[in-house]
Amino acid sequence: MKFVRLSMIGIALLIATSLAGWSQQSSGKRKIIIDQDAAGPGGTDQQAILLLMQSPQTEVLGVTVVTGDAWLKEEVAHTLRMLEIIERTDIPVMPGAEYPLVRRQQETELWEQQFGTVQWVGAWTPRQYHPADQLGEMPEGKPTTKALDEDEAHFLVRMVRKYPHEITIYEGGPMTNLALAISIDPEFAGLAKELVFMGGSLNPKTDDPEFANAPRHEFNLWFDPEAAHIVLMAPWKKIVCTTVDISVKTRVTQKLLDRVKAGNTPAARYVGSYSRVFGEYNYLWDELTALAWLDPSLITARGMRYLDVDLGRGAGYGSTLSWTERDKPMIVGPPVEVQVDLDTERFYKMFVDLLTAPTPKP
């Protein structure tokens, strides 16, 4: 099965589909729950949340948070404070899993001694490490609002049962929260409309040493492989995946951030104040997942794969596994739509336009 580059007719059809979706606003917005390892302030995690909330076509039912790029407690605090700054405290925030299902920091350090150092280990990264019960730096100030008492897994289950087949689950971090929801209610995945997620790596074309030396390694699936396996095996009606392969075709540049900073909206001021360019390799990981869901015509080539995660404890633990229809194993999850290429300039324009637009009214 080959990846397909869309023709002009195909692109036109996708645009027509997107416009048709927008025209349905009078009958209801597109419901979504954002599950995110919400490191902050600024950066890919918070910017993706912002983009989904800034769109006039979405109804964000809640933000569920999971440890990943940072610890759960600080991610919740950054998210609450961001919502205060942009005046969207009507959107509830729920804390989720503080640790992966199986993987632990000390075991990972021993694994690295045997198989080599991993460049990014999220909350465990030595240069930024602090204990899980501490907030770390909060340059934007501590929030005064609170997260809901309800945990994320029960919230997720409650919402898909309240709105069966209407809710998109957006996953921008490790899949621990989703795996817990599936464990509580095996019908959870089937009751959702679809899953869209940033994760996995197949064969990225890049000189970034993080992937050039380990092309099947990607943090979100790697950090909690067992959770990713549970989620990818679940009976979703539709799954769309933004891999490393397409993400590395985007770049965060100071010029792009300055275009947002030139805006005079709460979201633009937040990004202008707290988002930064760090080092040579900066990508719009989660933002691409969000914007491609909002406007599928941004994606100009796509394919289908069956995905899973290596659960062996060897060098490939946590790496992405993939198959075509022809060579898939007997036991697999549903097929996954994998994004391959994008209209980069339209993507950047949509990024700027949404972040410089007025904050939608609740």
PEJOUR-V353390 format. One record per residue. RES is the residue in one letter. PSI is psi in degrees with one decimal (999 if undefined). Layout:
res=RES psi=PSI
res=RES psi=PSI
This chain:
res=M psi=121.8
res=K psi=151.9
res=F psi=148.3
res=V psi=126.6
res=R psi=129.1
res=L psi=137.6
res=S psi=172.6
res=M psi=-35.8
res=I psi=-42.6
res=G psi=-41.1
res=I psi=-41.6
res=A psi=-39.0
res=L psi=-39.9
res=L psi=-40.3
res=I psi=-41.7
res=A psi=-39.0
res=T psi=-42.9
res=S psi=-43.8
res=L psi=-35.8
res=A psi=-39.1
res=G psi=-40.6
res=W psi=-34.0
res=S psi=-12.9
res=Q psi=10.1
res=Q psi=-33.0
res=S psi=-24.6
res=S psi=3.1
res=G psi=142.6
res=K psi=167.6
res=R psi=118.9
res=K psi=137.1
res=I psi=144.4
res=I psi=129.1
res=I psi=115.4
res=D psi=120.0
res=Q psi=140.4
res=D psi=91.2
res=A psi=64.3
res=A psi=156.7
res=G psi=-173.2
res=P psi=161.1
res=G psi=-165.5
res=G psi=176.8
res=T psi=-38.0
res=D psi=-51.8
res=Q psi=-35.7
res=Q psi=-35.4
res=A psi=-42.6
res=I psi=-45.5
res=L psi=-46.6
res=L psi=-43.1
res=L psi=-34.2
res=M psi=-28.5
res=Q psi=-18.7
res=S psi=132.4
res=P psi=-9.3
res=Q psi=-1.4
res=T psi=149.8
res=E psi=103.2
res=V psi=110.8
res=L psi=-23.2
res=G psi=164.8
res=V psi=117.6
res=T psi=138.6
res=V psi=143.7
res=V psi=142.9
res=T psi=137.1
res=G psi=-95.7
res=D psi=-26.8
res=A psi=177.5
res=W psi=151.9
res=L psi=-49.3
res=K psi=-44.7
res=E psi=-34.6
res=E psi=-41.7
res=V psi=-43.8
res=A psi=-43.5
res=H psi=-38.7
res=T psi=-45.6
res=L psi=-42.6
res=R psi=-38.9
res=M psi=-42.9
res=L psi=-35.0
res=E psi=-44.8
res=I psi=-39.1
res=I psi=5.4
res=E psi=47.5
res=R psi=45.3
res=T psi=0.3
res=D psi=-17.9
res=I psi=120.8
res=P psi=149.8
res=V psi=131.4
res=M psi=129.0
res=P psi=144.5
res=G psi=-134.6
res=A psi=132.7
res=E psi=-21.5
res=Y psi=155.0
res=P psi=165.6
res=L psi=-42.0
res=V psi=-48.9
res=R psi=139.3
res=R psi=158.3
res=Q psi=-48.8
res=Q psi=-39.2
res=E psi=-37.3
res=T psi=-38.9
res=E psi=-38.7
res=L psi=-39.8
res=W psi=-42.0
res=E psi=-35.5
res=Q psi=-30.6
res=Q psi=-38.4
res=F psi=-4.3
res=G psi=154.1
res=T psi=138.7
res=V psi=131.2
res=Q psi=-37.6
res=W psi=117.3
res=V psi=24.6
res=G psi=-128.2
res=A psi=-19.8
res=W psi=-0.2
res=T psi=122.1
res=P psi=-39.5
res=R psi=-16.5
res=Q psi=11.0
res=Y psi=141.8
res=H psi=162.6
res=P psi=154.0
res=A psi=-26.9
res=D psi=5.8
res=Q psi=152.1
res=L psi=-25.3
res=G psi=-162.3
res=E psi=139.0
res=M psi=73.6
res=P psi=-23.0
res=E psi=-3.3
res=G psi=153.6
res=K psi=146.4
res=P psi=154.5
res=T psi=-17.6
res=T psi=165.7
res=K psi=154.6
res=A psi=160.4
res=L psi=154.3
res=D psi=-25.7
res=E psi=136.2
res=D psi=159.6
res=E psi=-39.5
res=A psi=-44.8
res=H psi=-32.7
res=F psi=-46.8
res=L psi=-47.3
res=V psi=-44.3
res=R psi=-40.5
res=M psi=-44.1
res=V psi=-24.2
res=R psi=-27.7
res=K psi=-37.8
res=Y psi=67.9
res=P psi=132.8
res=H psi=18.8
res=E psi=-17.5
res=I psi=126.9
res=T psi=131.2
res=I psi=115.5
res=Y psi=124.8
res=E psi=114.4
res=G psi=5.2
res=G psi=-164.1
res=P psi=154.4
res=M psi=19.6
res=T psi=-45.8
res=N psi=-41.9
res=L psi=-39.1
res=A psi=-38.5
res=L psi=-40.7
res=A psi=-41.5
res=I psi=-37.3
res=S psi=-35.0
res=I psi=-42.2
res=D psi=101.0
res=P psi=-15.4
res=E psi=-1.7
res=F psi=-53.2
res=A psi=-41.8
res=G psi=-22.5
res=L psi=-15.2
res=A psi=157.4
res=K psi=-43.7
res=E psi=164.1
res=L psi=127.9
res=V psi=132.3
res=F psi=150.8
res=M psi=119.3
res=G psi=161.6
res=G psi=156.3
res=S psi=130.8
res=L psi=-66.0
res=N psi=65.7
res=P psi=140.2
res=K psi=95.0
res=T psi=153.0
res=D psi=6.4
res=D psi=117.3
res=P psi=-23.8
res=E psi=-32.1
res=F psi=-27.6
res=A psi=-34.7
res=N psi=-17.0
res=A psi=72.9
res=P psi=-16.7
res=R psi=6.0
res=H psi=130.3
res=E psi=133.1
res=F psi=-47.8
res=N psi=-43.5
res=L psi=-35.4
res=W psi=-38.4
res=F psi=-36.3
res=D psi=77.6
res=P psi=-39.1
res=E psi=-40.5
res=A psi=-43.2
res=A psi=-40.6
res=H psi=-45.8
res=I psi=-45.2
res=V psi=-44.7
res=L psi=-20.1
res=M psi=-10.0
res=A psi=156.3
res=P psi=60.7
res=W psi=145.5
res=K psi=-29.7
res=K psi=138.6
res=I psi=132.2
res=V psi=132.6
res=C psi=130.9
res=T psi=105.7
res=T psi=173.8
res=V psi=-37.3
res=D psi=-42.4
res=I psi=-30.0
res=S psi=-38.1
res=V psi=-2.2
res=K psi=-1.5
res=T psi=161.3
res=R psi=138.0
res=V psi=119.3
res=T psi=159.7
res=Q psi=-33.8
res=K psi=-41.6
res=L psi=-45.1
res=L psi=-34.5
res=D psi=-33.6
res=R psi=-38.4
res=V psi=-43.5
res=K psi=-26.4
res=A psi=-16.6
res=G psi=164.1
res=N psi=42.9
res=T psi=162.5
res=P psi=-42.9
res=A psi=-42.4
res=A psi=-40.8
res=R psi=-37.0
res=Y psi=-49.5
res=V psi=-42.8
res=G psi=-30.8
res=S psi=-32.6
res=Y psi=-14.5
res=S psi=142.4
res=R psi=161.4
res=V psi=121.8
res=F psi=114.6
res=G psi=-167.8
res=E psi=-33.0
res=Y psi=97.3
res=N psi=122.5
res=Y psi=157.5
res=L psi=66.0
res=W psi=-70.6
res=D psi=-27.9
res=E psi=-38.3
res=L psi=-42.2
res=T psi=-44.9
res=A psi=-49.0
res=L psi=-32.4
res=A psi=-28.2
res=W psi=-42.0
res=L psi=-39.1
res=D psi=90.1
res=P psi=-20.1
res=S psi=-9.5
res=L psi=-26.5
res=I psi=121.8
res=T psi=-7.8
res=A psi=141.7
res=R psi=166.1
res=G psi=179.6
res=M psi=136.3
res=R psi=156.2
res=Y psi=129.8
res=L psi=149.4
res=D psi=-175.0
res=V psi=140.8
res=D psi=116.6
res=L psi=4.3
res=G psi=155.7
res=R psi=18.8
res=G psi=-156.6
res=A psi=-24.8
res=G psi=7.6
res=Y psi=120.9
res=G psi=-3.4
res=S psi=157.0
res=T psi=133.7
res=L psi=143.6
res=S psi=150.9
res=W psi=155.7
res=T psi=176.4
res=E psi=-35.9
res=R psi=-35.6
res=D psi=14.9
res=K psi=150.8
res=P psi=175.2
res=M psi=-38.5
res=I psi=111.9
res=V psi=165.8
res=G psi=-168.5
res=P psi=157.1
res=P psi=150.3
res=V psi=130.0
res=E psi=116.5
res=V psi=124.6
res=Q psi=138.5
res=V psi=-41.4
res=D psi=163.0
res=L psi=162.3
res=D psi=95.1
res=T psi=-44.5
res=E psi=-40.3
res=R psi=-36.9
res=F psi=-48.5
res=Y psi=-40.6
res=K psi=-44.0
res=M psi=-38.3
res=F psi=-49.6
res=V psi=-44.8
res=D psi=-44.0
res=L psi=-40.8
res=L psi=-17.5
res=T psi=6.2
res=A psi=157.2
res=P psi=150.7
res=T psi=125.1
res=P psi=147.5
res=K psi=141.8
res=P psi=999
